[in-house]
Each structure stands twice: as C-alpha cells, then as structure tokens.
Amino acid sequence: MSTAIPHFRSTAGEAAYRSAYERTLALWPAEREALEVKTSFGTTRVNGVGPHQAPPLIMIHGFGFSSTQWYTSAPTLMSDMRIYAPDVPDQFGLSTLEQPLQTPDNYARWVGELLVGLQLERVALAGHSYGGWIAANFAAHQPERVTRLSLISPAATFVPLTIEFYIRGILGGMLGKDWTIYGMVKWMTTLREVRGLEIVEQFKTGMQNMAQVPAGFPKVLDPAEFARLEMPVQLIIGDHEVIYTKRPATVIDRARQLIPHLQAALIPNGGHAVTLDQAAETNQHLQTFLLN
C-alpha cells in the first residue's frame, strides 16, 4: 500500500490550508461537484461544473495554486462546457501524492490517467502558467486526445523563465513571510492590491506551510513537440507579463513561428495572473476560441 507524500509540515498547517481552499471554492458556482480520480500518482481531486452532456474541458491551474483559481472563468464557460478542474497532485490542493511527478512523461501520464478515470476520450484542454506547460506537454504526447488547446501565460513552453521568477519563488517559500509572498503575487499581477483576495490568501497559506517543493519543473518544448500540435491552439499573454526572458510580443512571435496556425491574444494591462487581473477579456478570448 502506497503512503501519501505530505504537502504540509503539520496537521495544523494542512487544516489551515483546507479552510482557505474552501473559502476560495465558495466563489465557484453553487452547482460545483467534487470528484476523486485514482491515478498512479495518487488520488486526484477534481472540481466539476457545467452540464454533463456538454463538451468536456480540462482546466489546469498554475504553480502553487489549485483548481479553485478558475472561479474567475467557470461562470463564463460552464453554460456551454462541462469543466473539470483538477488539483495537480504535487501542488497544494486536495489531491494526494503517492509517487512524485518528476519528468514530462510523468505529467503526460497523469493527465492521460485522469482522462481515463473521468471516462473522457477527447477533451479541450486549457492551462495557466505551470498548468499551461502541463497542458502543452500532454498535447504533444497525446495529440489525438486533445480537441483544442488553450495556453494562458504558460510557464516556459516557448521561452525560458527569468531568473527573477525563481528568486522570488525561493524567497517566498524559504522565508515564508507575508511580505515576500504578497510581493511575489504583486509582481505577477497588475492589480493594485492583492491582500485579502481569497485565492491569494490560499496561496500564502500553502507557501507558509508547505513540506516539500515539487520535483518537476516546466521546460521549453522542442520543435518536434510543437509539430505534433495539429489541433487548434490558442496563446493568451498579458502585455505586462514578467516571467519570460523575452518581451510578451516576442514570445507571441516565437510561438507563431513554431505553431503557424496559432490564435494569439496580447491582453492590455494584463500581468502573469491575467485570469485574475483581466478576467473579463481573458474569458472572452477563451469562450470565443473554445466554442468555435
């Protein structure tokens, strides 16, 4: 029998995080449904919403966050799609981790097993930041299972991440101080104030109580992997994006070179957290792309 790898240093820290998680989840539509899917890497918690007969959409959250982050998008998309939002097992959510996800193959296998557990043959796939890389990685591994691919501020994927991203992440995790964590979030958004937002407080609680850092990190995909993305692909980036070594417009230009049929959008006054600071425009682009 496998033993779960702890996400948190103490039972008190885990309880505090679960409470913060539930407060953010309460921002979701009331029709939400909690599911559990067994995989080789542990049991994945999935929050579902929308008509069961509607086309399925998997939405994968960013690093250090959880499925709850999609409260800004679920209300817009749930009328026309059945949304399945998993907690990535090596993140802070309510999934259990029994085997580390260490390689791109591991992450692709996890998504594939998730689809099997949800009894889904082919799905639309959307991901933000770390989740964007996970989505792109899976689509490159199993393109026949992805009907549409939406990448929102994907971590790495097209270009490397800036050193400042790693420094801020390390400071936030190692020091665990409010000012380092709020500072990291503030750096990634165009919002004037982030304190008090439920999703930010949830992230802070996770960072301050985490037991271990995920073993797998996003990478830049190679041209052969991009060549497998024959499905419609969307890229959404804020014009104030800070995580890349290249300017946002340059990232889009490179993406278009790698994926000629790419549908790209540069969101005005959008930071890395574009699903939060420019939710309405981001959702409009998502809705147009996913439903056409």
Backbone as numpy.savetxt, mean C-alpha at the origin, in Angstrom:
# Nx Ny Nz CAx CAy CAz Cx Cy Cz
3.55 -27.03 14.09 2.71 -25.84 14.09 3.59 -24.60 14.09
3.34 -23.68 13.18 4.15 -22.48 13.06 3.83 -21.50 14.19
4.86 -20.76 14.59 4.70 -19.75 15.62 4.69 -18.38 14.97
3.76 -17.54 15.37 3.66 -16.20 14.79 4.85 -15.35 15.20
5.39 -14.61 14.25 6.46 -13.66 14.52 5.81 -12.38 15.03
6.16 -11.91 16.21 5.45 -10.75 16.80 5.71 -9.46 16.03
4.65 -8.67 15.87 4.78 -7.34 15.28 5.17 -6.31 16.34
4.81 -6.59 17.60 4.95 -5.58 18.66 5.78 -6.12 19.81
6.41 -5.19 20.53 7.32 -5.57 21.62 6.58 -6.05 22.86
5.34 -5.68 23.02 4.61 -6.04 24.24 3.13 -6.21 23.94
2.44 -6.87 24.84 0.99 -7.03 24.69 0.29 -5.68 24.82
0.84 -4.82 25.67 0.26 -3.48 25.83 0.40 -2.69 24.53
1.56 -2.80 23.88 1.77 -2.11 22.60 0.85 -2.64 21.53
0.64 -3.94 21.51 -0.27 -4.53 20.53 -1.70 -4.05 20.78
-2.11 -4.01 22.05 -3.46 -3.55 22.39 -3.66 -2.09 21.98
-2.65 -1.27 22.20 -2.74 0.15 21.82 -2.87 0.27 20.31
-2.12 -0.55 19.58 -2.19 -0.49 18.12 -3.56 -0.96 17.62
-4.07 -2.04 18.17 -5.38 -2.54 17.74 -6.47 -1.49 17.97
-6.37 -0.79 19.07 -7.34 0.26 19.35 -7.24 1.38 18.30
-6.01 1.77 17.96 -5.82 2.81 16.95 -6.30 2.33 15.58
-6.05 1.07 15.28 -6.51 0.46 14.02 -8.03 0.55 13.90
-8.70 0.18 14.96 -10.17 0.18 14.93 -10.73 1.59 14.79
-10.05 2.57 15.35 -10.52 3.96 15.21 -10.42 4.42 13.76
-9.36 4.01 13.07 -9.25 4.37 11.65 -10.24 3.57 10.82
-10.39 2.29 11.13 -11.33 1.45 10.39 -12.75 1.97 10.50
-13.07 2.62 11.61 -14.41 3.18 11.79 -14.72 4.27 10.77
-13.68 4.80 10.09 -13.89 5.80 9.05 -14.32 5.17 7.74
-14.23 3.85 7.64 -14.68 3.12 6.45 -16.22 3.10 6.41
-16.79 2.79 5.25 -18.24 2.61 5.17 -18.69 1.51 6.12
-19.88 1.65 6.64 -20.38 0.71 7.65 -20.55 -0.71 7.11
-20.64 -0.85 5.78 -20.86 -2.17 5.19 -19.62 -3.05 5.15
-18.52 -2.58 5.70 -17.27 -3.33 5.62 -17.39 -4.72 6.24
-16.56 -5.62 5.75 -16.57 -7.01 6.20 -15.14 -7.44 6.49
-14.91 -8.08 7.62 -13.58 -8.57 7.98 -13.44 -10.02 7.57
-12.36 -10.32 6.83 -12.10 -11.67 6.34 -10.72 -12.11 6.80
-10.51 -13.42 6.88 -9.20 -13.97 7.19 -8.85 -15.02 6.15
-7.64 -14.92 5.59 -7.20 -15.82 4.53 -5.89 -16.48 4.95
-5.86 -17.80 4.95 -4.66 -18.55 5.29 -3.70 -18.55 4.11
-2.43 -18.24 4.37 -1.38 -18.31 3.35 -0.16 -18.98 3.96
0.84 -19.24 3.14 2.08 -19.84 3.63 2.82 -18.93 4.60
2.49 -17.64 4.58 3.20 -16.66 5.38 2.44 -16.28 6.66
1.30 -16.89 6.87 0.47 -16.59 8.02 -0.96 -16.31 7.58
-1.77 -15.83 8.51 -3.17 -15.52 8.21 -3.29 -14.03 7.90
-3.82 -13.74 6.72 -3.95 -12.35 6.27 -5.33 -11.81 6.59
-5.37 -10.69 7.28 -6.62 -9.98 7.53 -6.94 -9.15 6.28
-8.20 -9.26 5.82 -8.65 -8.52 4.66 -9.92 -7.77 5.02
-9.97 -6.48 4.75 -11.19 -5.70 4.92 -11.85 -5.55 3.55
-13.10 -6.01 3.47 -13.83 -5.99 2.21 -15.04 -5.08 2.26
-15.35 -4.50 1.10 -16.52 -3.64 1.02 -16.96 -3.57 -0.44
-18.25 -3.38 -0.66 -18.77 -3.30 -2.02 -19.55 -4.55 -2.39
-20.33 -4.49 -3.47 -21.15 -5.64 -3.88 -20.29 -6.86 -4.23
-20.69 -8.02 -3.73 -19.92 -9.24 -3.97 -19.89 -9.60 -5.46
-20.90 -9.22 -6.20 -20.95 -9.57 -7.62 -20.20 -8.58 -8.50
-19.70 -7.50 -7.92 -18.99 -6.47 -8.69 -17.57 -6.95 -9.01
-16.92 -6.36 -10.02 -15.54 -6.72 -10.35 -14.62 -6.53 -9.14
-13.73 -7.48 -8.88 -12.87 -7.40 -7.68 -11.68 -6.47 -7.87
-11.36 -5.76 -6.80 -10.22 -4.86 -6.75 -9.44 -5.13 -5.47
-8.16 -5.48 -5.61 -7.27 -5.63 -4.46 -6.53 -4.32 -4.26
-6.56 -3.76 -3.05 -5.87 -2.50 -2.75 -4.84 -2.75 -1.66
-3.55 -2.50 -1.98 -2.46 -2.81 -1.07 -1.85 -1.53 -0.51
-1.77 -1.44 0.79 -1.38 -0.22 1.50 0.12 0.03 1.50
0.49 1.19 2.01 1.89 1.60 2.07 2.62 1.06 3.28
3.95 1.24 3.28 4.84 0.74 4.32 4.49 1.38 5.67
4.36 0.53 6.69 4.09 1.01 8.04 2.63 1.32 8.31
1.82 1.23 7.29 0.39 1.51 7.45 -0.38 0.18 7.41
-1.64 0.22 7.09 -2.45 -1.00 7.01 -3.57 -0.74 6.03
-4.41 -1.73 5.84 -5.54 -1.60 4.93 -6.46 -0.46 5.29
-6.42 -0.03 6.55 -7.32 1.04 6.98 -7.08 2.34 6.22
-5.88 2.51 5.62 -5.55 3.75 4.92 -6.49 4.04 3.76
-7.19 3.01 3.26 -8.05 3.19 2.09 -9.42 3.78 2.43
-9.58 4.28 3.65 -10.85 4.92 4.00 -11.11 6.15 3.12
-10.07 6.72 2.55 -10.27 7.88 1.68 -10.73 7.48 0.28
-10.55 6.24 -0.11 -10.88 5.78 -1.47 -12.08 4.83 -1.52
-12.26 4.02 -0.49 -13.31 3.01 -0.52 -14.70 3.58 -0.80
-15.11 4.69 -0.20 -16.46 5.20 -0.47 -16.69 5.55 -1.94
-15.63 6.01 -2.62 -15.77 6.40 -4.02 -15.87 5.19 -4.93
-15.13 4.13 -4.63 -15.01 2.99 -5.53 -15.97 1.85 -5.23
-16.52 1.80 -4.02 -17.26 0.62 -3.58 -18.58 0.39 -4.28
-19.15 1.40 -4.93 -20.42 1.20 -5.61 -20.26 0.34 -6.86
-19.08 0.40 -7.46 -18.86 -0.27 -8.74 -17.89 -1.44 -8.66
-17.22 -1.60 -7.52 -16.23 -2.67 -7.39 -16.32 -3.31 -6.02
-15.93 -4.54 -5.95 -15.80 -5.22 -4.67 -14.35 -5.06 -4.22
-14.12 -4.28 -3.19 -12.78 -3.96 -2.73 -12.34 -4.97 -1.68
-11.13 -5.50 -1.86 -10.48 -6.34 -0.87 -9.17 -5.66 -0.49
-9.07 -5.22 0.76 -7.88 -4.51 1.22 -7.18 -5.34 2.30
-6.08 -5.98 1.96 -5.38 -6.82 2.94 -4.41 -6.01 3.80
-4.15 -6.52 4.98 -3.03 -6.05 5.80 -1.82 -6.88 5.40
-0.80 -6.25 4.81 0.39 -6.98 4.41 0.98 -7.66 5.65
1.28 -8.97 5.59 1.64 -9.72 6.81 2.85 -9.21 7.57
3.82 -8.58 6.88 5.01 -8.13 7.61 4.91 -6.67 8.04
3.69 -6.13 8.00 3.44 -4.76 8.45 2.70 -4.78 9.79
2.20 -3.62 10.21 1.63 -3.51 11.56 0.18 -3.98 11.70
-0.51 -4.30 10.61 -1.95 -4.56 10.68 -2.33 -5.74 11.54
-3.48 -6.33 11.24 -4.01 -7.44 12.04 -3.71 -8.80 11.44
-2.91 -8.85 10.39 -2.46 -10.15 9.86 -1.42 -10.75 10.80
-1.28 -12.07 10.75 -0.21 -12.74 11.49 0.89 -13.13 10.52
2.12 -13.10 10.98 3.28 -13.43 10.16 3.96 -14.65 10.76
4.03 -15.72 9.98 4.67 -16.95 10.44 5.95 -17.26 9.67
6.06 -16.69 8.48 7.26 -16.87 7.65 7.59 -15.53 7.02
8.81 -15.03 7.18 9.15 -13.70 6.66 9.00 -13.61 5.14
8.56 -12.45 4.67 8.57 -12.14 3.25 9.88 -11.42 2.98
10.79 -12.08 2.27 12.14 -11.55 2.12 12.51 -11.21 0.68
11.86 -11.80 -0.29 12.25 -11.64 -1.69 11.04 -11.24 -2.53
11.26 -10.69 -3.73 10.13 -10.42 -4.63 9.28 -11.65 -4.90
9.91 -12.81 -4.99 9.15 -14.05 -5.19 8.21 -14.32 -4.02
8.70 -14.05 -2.80 7.85 -14.24 -1.61 6.61 -13.37 -1.69
6.79 -12.09 -2.03 5.65 -11.17 -2.09 4.67 -11.58 -3.19
5.20 -12.03 -4.33 4.31 -12.48 -5.41 3.55 -13.73 -4.99
4.22 -14.61 -4.29 3.55 -15.83 -3.82 2.45 -15.49 -2.83
2.73 -14.54 -1.93 1.71 -14.15 -0.95 0.46 -13.60 -1.66
0.63 -12.69 -2.61 -0.53 -12.15 -3.32 -1.27 -13.26 -4.06
-0.53 -14.15 -4.71 -1.17 -15.26 -5.42 -1.99 -16.14 -4.50
-1.45 -16.46 -3.32 -2.18 -17.28 -2.36 -3.38 -16.53 -1.80
-3.24 -15.23 -1.66 -4.36 -14.41 -1.20 -5.53 -14.51 -2.19
-5.23 -14.42 -3.48 -6.28 -14.52 -4.49 -6.94 -15.90 -4.45
-6.15 -16.94 -4.28 -6.70 -18.29 -4.17 -7.64 -18.38 -2.97
-7.19 -17.85 -1.83 -8.02 -17.89 -0.62 -9.30 -17.11 -0.76
-9.28 -16.04 -1.55 -10.48 -15.23 -1.78 -11.32 -15.76 -2.95
-10.82 -16.82 -3.57 -11.49 -17.46 -4.71 -11.67 -16.47 -5.87
-10.57 -15.78 -6.17 -10.56 -14.80 -7.26 -9.58 -15.25 -8.33
-10.05 -15.33 -9.56 -9.18 -15.75 -10.66 -8.36 -14.58 -11.20
-9.04 -13.48 -11.54 -8.38 -12.31 -12.10 -8.94 -11.07 -11.39
-8.05 -10.09 -11.13 -8.46 -8.93 -10.35 -7.82 -7.67 -10.91
-8.44 -6.55 -10.62 -7.75 -5.26 -10.74 -6.91 -5.10 -9.48
-5.76 -4.47 -9.63 -4.81 -4.38 -8.53 -4.34 -2.94 -8.40
-4.44 -2.39 -7.19 -3.97 -1.03 -6.93 -3.10 -1.05 -5.67
-2.05 -0.24 -5.68 -1.18 -0.19 -4.51 -0.57 1.18 -4.35
-0.39 1.57 -3.10 0.23 2.86 -2.78 1.59 2.63 -2.14
2.61 3.35 -2.61 3.94 3.32 -2.03 4.50 1.89 -2.02
4.81 1.37 -0.86 5.29 -0.02 -0.72 4.30 -0.98 -1.38
3.01 -0.70 -1.20 1.99 -1.53 -1.82 1.98 -1.42 -3.33
2.40 -0.26 -3.85 2.52 -0.10 -5.29 3.59 -1.01 -5.86
4.73 -1.09 -5.15 5.77 -2.02 -5.58 5.28 -3.46 -5.49
4.60 -3.82 -4.42 4.07 -5.18 -4.29 3.13 -5.51 -5.45
2.29 -4.54 -5.81 1.35 -4.74 -6.91 2.07 -4.90 -8.23
3.05 -4.03 -8.51 3.80 -4.12 -9.77 4.58 -5.43 -9.83
5.17 -5.81 -8.71 5.94 -7.06 -8.65 5.06 -8.26 -8.96
3.85 -8.30 -8.37 2.96 -9.42 -8.65 2.51 -9.43 -10.10
2.17 -8.26 -10.63 1.73 -8.19 -12.02 2.82 -8.66 -12.98
4.09 -8.41 -12.63 5.20 -8.89 -13.46 5.38 -10.40 -13.34
5.06 -10.95 -12.16 5.18 -12.40 -11.94 4.00 -13.17 -12.54
2.79 -12.64 -12.36 1.59 -13.34 -12.83 0.67 -12.38 -13.59
1.11 -11.87 -14.73 0.33 -10.87 -15.47 -1.04 -11.37 -15.91
-1.17 -12.67 -16.09 -2.45 -13.23 -16.55 -3.55 -13.10 -15.50
-3.20 -12.78 -14.27 -4.19 -12.68 -13.20 -4.60 -11.24 -12.90
-3.99 -10.28 -13.61 -4.25 -8.86 -13.32 -4.93 -8.21 -14.53
-6.15 -7.70 -14.31 -6.90 -7.06 -15.39 -6.47 -5.62 -15.60
-6.18 -4.92 -14.49 -5.72 -3.53 -14.54 -4.79 -3.31 -13.36
-3.80 -2.44 -13.56 -2.80 -2.20 -12.52 -2.67 -0.70 -12.29
-2.98 -0.27 -11.06 -2.86 1.15 -10.71 -1.77 1.32 -9.65
-0.75 2.10 -9.99 0.38 2.34 -9.10 0.34 3.78 -8.61
0.18 3.94 -7.31 0.08 5.27 -6.70 1.34 5.53 -5.90
2.16 6.47 -6.35 3.42 6.78 -5.67 4.19 5.51 -5.31
4.40 4.59 -6.26 5.02 3.31 -5.91 6.44 3.46 -5.40
6.76 2.78 -4.32 8.12 2.81 -3.78 9.07 2.15 -4.77
10.22 2.78 -5.02 11.19 2.29 -6.01 10.43 2.02 -7.32
10.40 0.78 -7.79 9.69 0.35 -8.99 10.31 0.94 -10.26
10.28 2.26 -10.41 10.83 2.91 -11.61 12.21 3.53 -11.37
12.41 4.12 -10.19 13.70 4.74 -9.85 14.00 4.47 -8.37
15.26 4.56 -7.96 15.60 4.30 -6.55 14.98 5.31 -5.60
14.93 4.91 -4.34 14.46 5.80 -3.28 15.61 6.68 -2.80
15.26 7.89 -2.38 16.27 8.81 -1.89 16.79 8.39 -0.52
18.04 8.74 -0.22 18.64 8.41 1.07 17.83 9.03 2.21
17.27 10.21 2.00 16.51 10.88 3.05 15.33 10.04 3.52
14.74 9.29 2.58 13.61 8.42 2.94 14.06 7.41 4.00
15.21 6.77 3.76 15.70 5.77 4.70 16.10 6.40 6.02
16.74 7.56 5.96 17.16 8.23 7.20 15.96 8.58 8.07
14.95 9.16 7.44 13.76 9.53 8.21 13.05 8.30 8.78
13.01 7.23 8.00 12.38 6.01 8.48 13.14 5.40 9.64
14.47 5.38 9.54 15.29 4.83 10.62 15.16 5.66 11.89
15.20 6.99 11.75 15.05 7.85 12.92 13.68 7.66 13.57
12.66 7.56 12.75 11.32 7.37 13.29 11.19 6.07 14.05
11.78 5.00 13.49 11.68 3.69 14.13 12.58 3.53 15.33
13.83 4.00 15.23 14.78 3.80 16.31 14.50 4.72 17.49
14.23 5.99 17.22 13.98 6.93 18.31 12.57 6.80 18.86
11.61 6.59 17.96 10.22 6.42 18.39 9.61 7.65 19.02
10.20 8.81 18.76 9.71 10.05 19.34 8.59 10.63 18.48
7.64 11.29 19.13 6.55 11.89 18.38 7.07 12.80 17.28
8.07 13.61 17.59 8.52 14.61 16.63 9.18 13.99 15.41
9.88 12.83 15.60 10.50 12.19 14.43 9.45 11.55 13.54
8.42 10.98 14.15 7.38 10.29 13.37 6.46 11.29 12.68
6.01 12.30 13.42 5.20 13.35 12.78 6.01 14.06 11.69
7.29 14.25 11.95 8.14 14.90 10.97 8.25 14.09 9.69
8.36 12.78 9.83 8.42 11.92 8.65 7.14 12.01 7.83
6.00 11.93 8.53 4.71 12.00 7.83 4.54 13.37 7.19
4.89 14.42 7.92 4.75 15.77 7.38 5.60 15.95 6.12
6.77 15.35 6.10 7.66 15.41 4.93 7.01 14.78 3.70
6.14 13.81 3.94 5.56 13.06 2.84 4.19 13.57 2.39
3.71 14.65 2.97 2.39 15.15 2.61 2.42 16.66 2.45
1.43 17.19 1.75 1.29 18.64 1.63 0.30 19.20 2.65
-0.24 18.35 3.50 -1.14 18.82 4.54 -0.38 19.69 5.54
-1.02 20.74 6.03 -0.35 21.63 6.98 -0.23 21.01 8.36
-1.18 20.15 8.72 -1.15 19.53 10.04 -1.51 18.05 9.91
-0.75 17.19 10.56 -1.01 15.75 10.51 -1.35 15.19 11.88
-0.99 15.90 12.93 -1.31 15.43 14.28 -2.82 15.32 14.46
-3.24 14.23 15.06 -4.67 14.04 15.33 -5.42 13.28 14.26
-4.85 13.15 13.06 -5.50 12.33 12.04 -5.41 10.87 12.46
-6.52 10.16 12.43 -6.55 8.79 12.94 -5.51 7.90 12.26
-5.35 8.01 10.94 -4.40 7.15 10.24 -2.97 7.48 10.65
-2.69 8.73 10.93 -1.34 9.12 11.36 -1.09 8.64 12.79
-2.09 8.75 13.65 -1.94 8.28 15.02 -1.76 6.75 15.04
-2.43 6.06 14.15 -2.26 4.61 14.03 -0.83 4.28 13.61
-0.32 4.99 12.61 1.05 4.80 12.14 2.05 5.07 13.27
1.84 6.14 14.01 2.74 6.49 15.12 2.74 5.39 16.19
1.56 4.89 16.52 1.47 3.84 17.53 2.21 2.59 17.08
2.10 2.26 15.80 2.83 1.11 15.27 4.33 1.32 15.34
4.80 2.48 14.92 6.24 2.77 14.91 6.82 2.75 16.32
6.05 3.22 17.29 6.56 3.31 18.66 6.54 1.97 19.40
5.87 0.99 18.83 5.75 -0.30 19.52 6.24 -1.48 18.70
6.85 -1.23 17.55 7.21 -2.33 16.65 8.32 -3.19 17.23
8.23 -4.50 16.94 9.22 -5.45 17.45 10.32 -5.72 16.43
10.02 -5.58 15.13 11.00 -5.89 14.11 10.68 -5.13 12.83
11.72 -4.95 12.01 11.58 -4.26 10.74 11.36 -5.30 9.65
10.44 -5.10 8.71 10.23 -6.06 7.63 11.53 -6.38 6.90
11.68 -7.64 6.48 12.94 -8.08 5.86 13.02 -7.73 4.39
11.88 -7.59 3.72 11.87 -7.32 2.29 11.75 -5.84 2.00
12.47 -5.38 0.98 12.41 -3.97 0.60 12.15 -3.85 -0.90
11.44 -2.81 -1.31 11.13 -2.64 -2.73 12.37 -2.36 -3.56
12.33 -2.78 -4.81 13.45 -2.57 -5.71 12.94 -1.99 -7.02
13.88 -1.51 -7.82 13.54 -1.07 -9.16 13.37 -2.29 -10.05
12.25 -2.40 -10.75 12.03 -3.52 -11.64 12.94 -3.39 -12.87
13.28 -4.52 -13.47 14.12 -4.46 -14.67 13.23 -4.41 -15.92
13.79 -4.02 -17.06 12.99 -3.87 -18.29 12.21 -5.12 -18.67
12.77 -6.30 -18.42 12.06 -7.54 -18.75 10.78 -7.69 -17.93
10.83 -7.23 -16.68 9.63 -7.30 -15.85 8.57 -6.33 -16.35
8.99 -5.12 -16.72 8.03 -4.16 -17.26 7.41 -4.65 -18.56
8.16 -5.40 -19.34 7.67 -5.91 -20.62 6.50 -6.88 -20.44
6.39 -7.46 -19.24 5.29 -8.40 -18.98 3.98 -7.69 -18.64
4.04 -6.38 -18.39 2.85 -5.64 -17.98 2.03 -5.22 -19.21
1.35 -6.18 -19.78 0.57 -5.91 -20.99 -0.84 -5.43 -20.66
-1.25 -5.54 -19.41 -2.56 -5.04 -19.00 -2.53 -3.52 -18.96
-3.68 -2.83 -18.94 -3.67 -1.37 -18.75 -2.99 -1.02 -17.42
-2.10 -0.03 -17.46 -1.33 0.37 -16.28 -1.49 1.87 -16.06
-1.74 2.23 -14.83 -1.88 3.63 -14.42 -0.79 3.99 -13.42
-0.24 5.19 -13.54 0.71 5.72 -12.57 0.23 7.07 -12.09
0.06 7.22 -10.76 -0.36 8.47 -10.14 0.76 8.93 -9.21
1.25 10.16 -9.42 2.29 10.73 -8.57 1.95 12.19 -8.28
2.18 12.62 -7.06 2.00 14.02 -6.70 3.16 14.86 -7.18
2.90 16.10 -7.54 3.99 16.95 -8.03 4.94 17.41 -6.91
4.58 17.10 -5.64 5.47 17.38 -4.51 6.05 16.07 -3.94
6.10 15.02 -4.77 6.65 13.73 -4.33 8.11 13.91 -3.89
8.49 13.23 -2.78 9.83 13.43 -2.21 10.65 12.15 -2.09
10.08 10.99 -2.36 10.79 9.74 -2.04 11.76 9.29 -3.13
11.70 9.88 -4.33 12.51 9.40 -5.43 13.81 10.21 -5.60
14.79 9.58 -6.23 16.03 10.28 -6.55 15.86 11.18 -7.78
14.72 11.08 -8.45 14.43 11.91 -9.61 13.18 12.75 -9.35
13.04 13.84 -10.09 11.85 14.68 -9.98 10.61 13.90 -10.44
9.42 14.21 -9.89 8.21 13.47 -10.26 7.97 13.38 -11.77
8.12 14.49 -12.49 7.89 14.47 -13.94 8.89 13.56 -14.64
10.11 13.51 -14.13 11.13 12.63 -14.72 10.79 11.17 -14.49
10.24 10.87 -13.31 9.80 9.50 -13.01 8.71 9.08 -14.00
7.78 9.97 -14.26 6.71 9.66 -15.21 7.29 9.45 -16.62
8.25 10.27 -17.01 8.88 10.10 -18.33 9.56 8.74 -18.43
10.26 8.34 -17.38 10.92 7.03 -17.40 9.88 5.92 -17.45
8.81 6.08 -16.70 7.76 5.06 -16.69 7.14 4.90 -18.08
6.96 6.01 -18.78 6.39 5.95 -20.13 7.34 5.26 -21.11
8.64 5.40 -20.89 9.61 4.71 -21.74 9.54 3.20 -21.52
9.30 2.80 -20.28 9.25 1.38 -19.93 7.90 0.75 -20.24
6.82 1.55 -20.13 5.46 1.06 -20.37 4.80 2.02 -21.36
4.95 1.80 -22.66 4.45 2.75 -23.66 2.96 3.05 -23.56
2.16 2.08 -23.10 0.71 2.29 -23.02 0.28 2.87 -21.67
1.22 3.33 -20.87 0.95 3.85 -19.53 -0.02 5.02 -19.55
-0.93 5.04 -18.56 -1.79 6.20 -18.33 -1.29 6.88 -17.05
-0.72 8.07 -17.18 -0.06 8.73 -16.06 -0.77 10.02 -15.67
-0.71 10.33 -14.38 -1.30 11.57 -13.86 -0.36 12.18 -12.84
-0.05 13.46 -13.00 0.75 14.21 -12.03 -0.22 15.11 -11.27
-0.41 14.83 -9.97 -1.43 15.49 -9.17 -0.90 16.79 -8.58
-1.52 17.93 -8.89 -1.07 19.21 -8.34 -1.17 19.24 -6.81
-0.13 19.79 -6.18 -0.06 19.93 -4.72 -0.22 18.59 -4.00
0.21 17.52 -4.64 0.15 16.20 -4.03 1.51 15.77 -3.53
1.57 15.27 -2.31 2.80 14.73 -1.77 2.86 13.22 -1.98
3.75 12.57 -1.24 3.80 11.11 -1.34 2.47 10.51 -0.86
1.89 11.11 0.16 0.61 10.64 0.68 -0.54 11.24 -0.12
-0.48 11.07 -1.43 -1.44 11.74 -2.31 -2.86 11.21 -2.11
-3.01 9.97 -1.63 -4.35 9.43 -1.35 -4.99 10.15 -0.17
-4.17 10.83 0.63 -4.66 11.57 1.79 -4.77 13.06 1.51
-3.69 13.66 0.97 -3.71 15.12 0.84 -4.40 15.62 -0.43
-4.58 14.73 -1.41 -5.35 15.08 -2.61 -6.28 13.92 -2.95
-7.08 13.54 -1.96 -7.92 12.34 -2.10 -8.93 12.45 -3.24
-9.59 13.59 -3.37 -10.66 13.72 -4.36 -10.12 13.53 -5.78
-9.02 14.21 -6.09 -8.48 14.10 -7.45 -7.88 12.71 -7.69
-7.22 12.16 -6.68 -6.68 10.81 -6.81 -7.79 9.81 -7.07
-8.87 9.92 -6.31 -10.00 9.00 -6.49 -10.65 9.15 -7.86
-10.69 10.37 -8.37 -11.26 10.58 -9.69 -10.44 9.85 -10.76
-9.12 9.95 -10.65 -8.26 9.23 -11.61 -8.40 7.72 -11.45
-8.47 7.26 -10.21 -8.65 5.82 -9.96 -9.96 5.33 -10.56
-11.02 6.03 -10.29 -12.35 5.63 -10.76 -12.40 5.59 -12.29
-11.89 6.62 -12.93 -11.89 6.67 -14.40 -11.10 5.50 -14.99
-9.93 5.23 -14.42 -9.08 4.17 -14.95 -9.66 2.79 -14.70
-10.10 2.54 -13.48 -10.54 1.20 -13.10 -11.88 0.80 -13.73
-12.70 1.76 -14.06 -14.04 1.43 -14.54 -14.18 1.53 -16.05
-13.12 1.90 -16.75 -13.19 1.99 -18.22 -12.55 0.76 -18.87
